Amino acid sequence: MFVVIFILGLIFVIMFHEFGHYLTAKLFGMKVERFFLGFGPTLWSFQRGETEYGVKAIPAGGFVKITGMSAFEQIDPADRGRAFYEQAAWKRVIVLSTGSATHFVVAVVLLFAALAFAGLPSIDEPATTIIEVVVADSPAAEAGLRPGDVITAVSGQPTADFEDVRAELDGRGGESVPIVIERDGAEQQLRATLASENPEGEPGAFLGIGPQPVVRRLPPAEALRGTITGDFSVGRLVGLTVSGLGQVFTPDALSDWFRSVNDPGPRDPNGPVSLVGVGQTVNALGVGGDIFAVLVIFAQLNIVLGTLNMLPLPPLDGGHVAVLLVEEGVNAVRRMRGRSARWRLDPAVITPIALVVILFFVVLSMTALYLDIVKPASDLLQQ
């Protein structure tokens, strides 16, 4: 179910991104010819007014076609004054940037929902005695403990919170311990033989359960403030995103990551992840009941998309803004020198750069998909 929610969420985010471009272009009186979700052959479309809306076969993004995106484009005389390149520079910057800005709006909404409705696990209060996770093949699993069970007593001692459970188990590795639980409203007594070390080989009494934390849901005003300041604020997540991208997209990091394609060991968790990998993580967390983490991850994904889109590289939105600023800067100098201020950067210069950027992201995406899908399956078959 969470995979479906993730896919629908991505489709919504793409549509909202393109709607940002569409809405601001319309507000400034520009002519929007097409608004499409996806690329490739058209599956379905309809015309309303001067704009064609539709869906294409490859669901890998979307686009809005505004008349006169390039000053070299031939436009109908009837559309004079409504072409993109004829608008004031500040209007064009807003239209180009609004798509990326929508990702940050979505991130704020998701973080607000995470803090106000899903709730943040409390670090000030001990976890409950409700079992949230049972480790496979652990003493707890062998004893018959299940997620959702409530531990009411251990060795005859009542347990009010998980610290009480931990205290009763401490130092009793190898012993058989009676545990009273409540399941479906009925009390049951089970017996678990504790392991003397955890799965990592560290000594200590090990049962193999994870408790359900106490969840604190913030009042709306405090939750909204939390999206602006604090550990889960948009600003902090943007900072972490920029820092993370700076570490990942270095020659050494990318070289190591691409070499991992042939590495028999596990993939580097700090490398780029495909949308499939993100979807797998979201599904695992959702099935595990960690809705807070699901919302935060989706907010982080939007921040990554918004930040990447504003990199000054064509054909990204930030690349279009960079070209616009270069043109305006050159024309400002030309005006001061009394020359024509109609200089435009030749598309023949921009196109090769755009193709290299597209190729880089295609290779990066395909490699991430391989590491997230094909390589794990191949490793599993070889075991």
Buried (B, 14 or more C-beta within 10 A) or exposed (E): EBBEBBEEBBBEBBBBBBBBBBBBBBEBEBBBEBBBBBEEEEBEEEEEEEBBBBBBEEBEEBBBBBBBBBBEEEBEEEBEEBBBBBBEEEBBBBBBBBBBBBBBBBBBBBBBBBBBBBBBBEEEEBBBBBBBBBBEEBBBBEBBBEBBBBBBBBEEEEBEBBBBBBEBBEEBBEEEBEBBBBBEEEEBEBEBEBBEEBEEEEEBBBBBBBBBBBBEBBEEEEBBBBBEEBEBBBEEBBEEBEEBBEEBBEEEBBEBBBEBEEEEEEBBEEBBBBBBBBBBBBBEBBEBBBBBBBBBBBBBBBBBBBBBBBBBBBEBBBBBBBBBEBBBEBBEEBEEEEEEBEBBBEBEEBEEBBEEBBEEBEEBBEBBBBBBBEBBEEEEEEE
